[in-house]
Amino acid sequence: MIATAERIKTLRENFGLSQAELAGRLDITRSSVNAWEMGISVPSTQYIVELAQLFGVSTDFILCVPQTQTISIDGLTGDDIALVHQLVTHLRRKNQRPE
């Protein structure tokens, strides 16, 4: 929760908004914004979405969800998929070795 609080404050400051100005854009009280930034409360889903739209970021970014990437395996055979898995496993092990 603290990471999300810091993220909201940083985004607000980067956009040059005061707590009161952000509250006005969201039609909430300044004390609600302050509580989010202090980690006392967490914005509802509605406000997470509104914050993401306002700041041009994803909701995952605001919530500090680690980003992952996916690879489509559509059209690959079972053998192809096994080979991709082996390659990914190999690269992870290689990158974890001390240099």
C-alpha positions in Angstrom: 0.0 0.0 0.0 2.9 2.4 0.7 4.3 1.9 -2.8 0.9 2.8 -4.3 0.7 5.9 -2.0 4.1 7.1 -3.1 3.3 6.4 -6.8 0.1 8.5 -6.6 2.0 11.4 -4.9 4.8 11.3 -7.4 2.4 11.3 -10.4 0.4 14.2 -8.9 3.6 16.2 -8.3 5.0 15.4 -11.8 1.8 16.8 -13.3 2.2 19.9 -11.2 -1.1 19.4 -9.3 -1.8 20.2 -5.7 -3.8 17.7 -3.6 -6.7 20.1 -3.8 -6.4 20.3 -7.6 -6.3 16.6 -8.0 -9.3 16.2 -5.6 -11.2 18.8 -7.7 -10.6 16.8 -10.9 -11.8 13.6 -9.3 -14.7 15.4 -7.5 -13.5 14.2 -4.0 -12.1 15.9 -0.9 -8.5 16.9 -0.6 -8.4 14.9 2.6 -9.2 11.7 0.5 -6.2 12.4 -1.7 -4.0 13.1 1.4 -5.1 9.8 2.9 -4.2 7.9 -0.3 -0.7 9.6 -0.3 -0.2 8.9 3.4 -1.1 5.2 2.9 -4.0 5.5 5.3 -6.5 4.4 2.7 -6.5 3.1 -0.9 -8.5 4.5 -3.8 -11.5 2.5 -4.9 -11.4 0.8 -8.2 -13.2 3.7 -9.8 -10.6 6.1 -8.7 -7.7 3.9 -9.7 -9.1 3.9 -13.2 -9.7 7.6 -13.1 -6.1 8.3 -11.9 -4.7 6.0 -14.6 -6.7 7.9 -17.3 -5.8 11.3 -15.9 -2.0 10.5 -15.7 -1.9 8.4 -18.9 -0.6 5.3 -17.1 -1.9 1.8 -16.5 -3.8 0.8 -13.4 -1.1 -1.8 -12.9 1.5 1.0 -12.8 -0.5 2.9 -10.1 -0.9 -0.3 -8.1 2.8 -1.2 -8.5 2.0 -4.6 -10.1 5.2 -6.0 -11.6 5.1 -6.0 -15.3 5.4 -9.3 -17.2 5.5 -10.0 -20.9 3.8 -12.8 -22.7 4.6 -14.6 -25.9 1.8 -15.9 -28.1 2.1 -19.6 -28.8 -0.8 -19.7 -31.3 0.0 -21.9 -34.2 2.9 -23.7 -32.5 3.0 -27.4 -32.1 3.6 -29.1 -28.8 7.2 -29.7 -29.7 7.6 -26.1 -30.6 6.2 -25.0 -27.3 8.5 -27.4 -25.4 11.5 -25.9 -27.3 10.4 -22.3 -26.5 10.1 -23.4 -22.8 13.6 -24.9 -22.9 15.1 -21.8 -24.4 13.4 -19.5 -21.8 14.6 -21.8 -19.0 18.2 -21.8 -20.4 18.2 -18.0 -20.7 17.0 -17.5 -17.1 19.7 -19.8 -15.8 22.3 -18.1 -17.9 21.3 -14.7 -16.6 21.3 -15.8 -13.0 24.9 -17.0 -13.1 27.5 -14.7 -11.4 29.7 -13.0 -14.0 
